Amino acid sequence: MDRVVRAVALREVSASDISNFFYIHPASVAEVRKFLFGLLRGPRQEAALAKSCLTAIDILRDEYGIAANDVRHPDVMSEIPWPPEAGHP
């Protein structure tokens, strides 16, 4: 699952035509995050997988940055805190 999340959240751009080096840039994941966030209210196993993917995306965003025009919260209109720790004083 980690590879899938990484492939969705990051894009690799070749550093040159003849090398095996890549620049790694954040990809826009706003729609993916919003979809996963919606799954948090579903069945327990589905919600657990969605939370795991959202957390993995957040870790990659901390490491590689956030793509232009991506928002910090997956679905602000839901008024549900993200990350979950944000809702606890």
BALOBA-1460 file (C-alpha; in Angstrom, 3 decimals):
// residues 89
<rec num="1" residu="m" x="0.000" y="0.000" z="0.000"/>
<rec num="2" residu="d" x="2.912" y="2.335" z="0.736"/>
<rec num="3" residu="r" x="4.070" y="2.103" z="-2.884"/>
<rec num="4" residu="v" x="0.636" y="2.957" z="-4.201"/>
<rec num="5" residu="v" x="0.311" y="5.986" z="-1.915"/>
<rec num="6" residu="r" x="3.797" y="7.135" z="-2.874"/>
<rec num="7" residu="a" x="3.047" y="6.718" z="-6.589"/>
<rec num="8" residu="v" x="-0.104" y="8.820" z="-6.252"/>
<rec num="9" residu="a" x="1.328" y="11.531" z="-3.973"/>
<rec num="10" residu="l" x="4.685" y="12.055" z="-5.685"/>
<rec num="11" residu="r" x="5.877" y="12.397" z="-9.247"/>
<rec num="12" residu="e" x="9.355" y="11.677" z="-10.464"/>
<rec num="13" residu="v" x="10.901" y="13.834" z="-13.173"/>
<rec num="14" residu="s" x="14.077" y="12.632" z="-14.822"/>
<rec num="15" residu="a" x="17.063" y="14.836" z="-14.008"/>
<rec num="16" residu="s" x="18.419" y="14.309" z="-17.528"/>
<rec num="17" residu="d" x="17.894" y="12.088" z="-20.540"/>
<rec num="18" residu="i" x="20.843" y="9.812" z="-19.799"/>
<rec num="19" residu="s" x="20.860" y="9.448" z="-16.040"/>
<rec num="20" residu="n" x="18.970" y="7.374" z="-13.509"/>
<rec num="21" residu="f" x="18.451" y="10.388" z="-11.260"/>
<rec num="22" residu="f" x="15.046" y="11.900" z="-10.613"/>
<rec num="23" residu="y" x="13.661" y="15.032" z="-9.071"/>
<rec num="24" residu="i" x="10.773" y="14.192" z="-6.774"/>
<rec num="25" residu="h" x="7.892" y="16.662" z="-6.642"/>
<rec num="26" residu="p" x="4.589" y="16.556" z="-4.767"/>
<rec num="27" residu="a" x="1.577" y="15.706" z="-6.919"/>
<rec num="28" residu="s" x="-1.858" y="17.190" z="-6.403"/>
<rec num="29" residu="v" x="-3.819" y="14.804" z="-4.195"/>
<rec num="30" residu="a" x="-6.715" y="17.036" z="-3.142"/>
<rec num="31" residu="e" x="-9.427" y="14.877" z="-4.731"/>
<rec num="32" residu="v" x="-7.861" y="11.634" z="-3.475"/>
<rec num="33" residu="r" x="-7.613" y="13.007" z="0.054"/>
<rec num="34" residu="k" x="-11.211" y="14.244" z="-0.035"/>
<rec num="35" residu="f" x="-12.409" y="10.804" z="-1.189"/>
<rec num="36" residu="l" x="-10.382" y="9.017" z="1.500"/>
<rec num="37" residu="f" x="-11.631" y="11.464" z="4.116"/>
<rec num="38" residu="g" x="-15.206" y="10.584" z="3.157"/>
<rec num="39" residu="l" x="-14.424" y="6.918" z="3.778"/>
<rec num="40" residu="l" x="-13.554" y="7.670" z="7.409"/>
<rec num="41" residu="r" x="-17.278" y="7.596" z="8.211"/>
<rec num="42" residu="g" x="-17.771" y="4.178" z="6.591"/>
<rec num="43" residu="p" x="-17.268" y="0.609" z="7.812"/>
<rec num="44" residu="r" x="-14.448" y="0.083" z="10.321"/>
<rec num="45" residu="q" x="-11.982" y="-1.687" z="7.977"/>
<rec num="46" residu="e" x="-12.590" y="0.818" z="5.191"/>
<rec num="47" residu="a" x="-12.155" y="3.731" z="7.606"/>
<rec num="48" residu="a" x="-8.942" y="2.254" z="9.012"/>
<rec num="49" residu="l" x="-7.449" y="1.859" z="5.529"/>
<rec num="50" residu="a" x="-8.499" y="5.393" z="4.574"/>
<rec num="51" residu="k" x="-6.945" y="6.810" z="7.754"/>
<rec num="52" residu="s" x="-3.732" y="4.896" z="7.095"/>
<rec num="53" residu="c" x="-3.543" y="6.271" z="3.538"/>
<rec num="54" residu="l" x="-4.305" y="9.830" z="4.660"/>
<rec num="55" residu="t" x="-1.602" y="9.610" z="7.313"/>
<rec num="56" residu="a" x="0.908" y="8.243" z="4.794"/>
<rec num="57" residu="i" x="0.080" y="11.104" z="2.396"/>
<rec num="58" residu="d" x="0.559" y="13.615" z="5.225"/>
<rec num="59" residu="i" x="3.981" y="12.158" z="6.008"/>
<rec num="60" residu="l" x="4.998" y="12.460" z="2.340"/>
<rec num="61" residu="r" x="3.678" y="16.034" z="2.264"/>
<rec num="62" residu="d" x="5.755" y="16.843" z="5.345"/>
<rec num="63" residu="e" x="8.811" y="15.404" z="3.633"/>
<rec num="64" residu="y" x="8.360" y="16.659" z="0.046"/>
<rec num="65" residu="g" x="5.991" y="19.600" z="0.406"/>
<rec num="66" residu="i" x="2.440" y="20.263" z="-0.693"/>
<rec num="67" residu="a" x="1.520" y="20.598" z="-4.363"/>
<rec num="68" residu="a" x="0.418" y="24.010" z="-5.529"/>
<rec num="69" residu="n" x="-3.270" y="24.704" z="-4.882"/>
<rec num="70" residu="d" x="-3.685" y="21.690" z="-2.551"/>
<rec num="71" residu="v" x="-5.352" y="22.508" z="0.737"/>
<rec num="72" residu="r" x="-4.159" y="21.411" z="4.157"/>
<rec num="73" residu="h" x="-7.478" y="19.874" z="5.237"/>
<rec num="74" residu="p" x="-9.031" y="17.143" z="3.054"/>
<rec num="75" residu="d" x="-12.598" y="18.478" z="3.429"/>
<rec num="76" residu="v" x="-12.966" y="21.725" z="5.376"/>
<rec num="77" residu="m" x="-16.736" y="21.809" z="4.894"/>
<rec num="78" residu="s" x="-17.129" y="18.572" z="6.882"/>
<rec num="79" residu="e" x="-16.002" y="20.383" z="10.054"/>
<rec num="80" residu="i" x="-14.296" y="17.147" z="11.145"/>
<rec num="81" residu="p" x="-10.743" y="17.777" z="12.415"/>
<rec num="82" residu="w" x="-7.758" y="16.452" z="10.464"/>
<rec num="83" residu="p" x="-5.400" y="15.153" z="11.619"/>
<rec num="84" residu="p" x="-7.483" y="13.561" z="14.377"/>
<rec num="85" residu="e" x="-5.174" y="15.069" z="17.009"/>
<rec num="86" residu="a" x="-6.335" y="18.535" z="15.937"/>
<rec num="87" residu="g" x="-9.716" y="17.927" z="17.552"/>
<rec num="88" residu="h" x="-8.329" y="17.221" z="21.020"/>
<rec num="89" residu="p" x="-7.366" y="20.097" z="23.325"/>
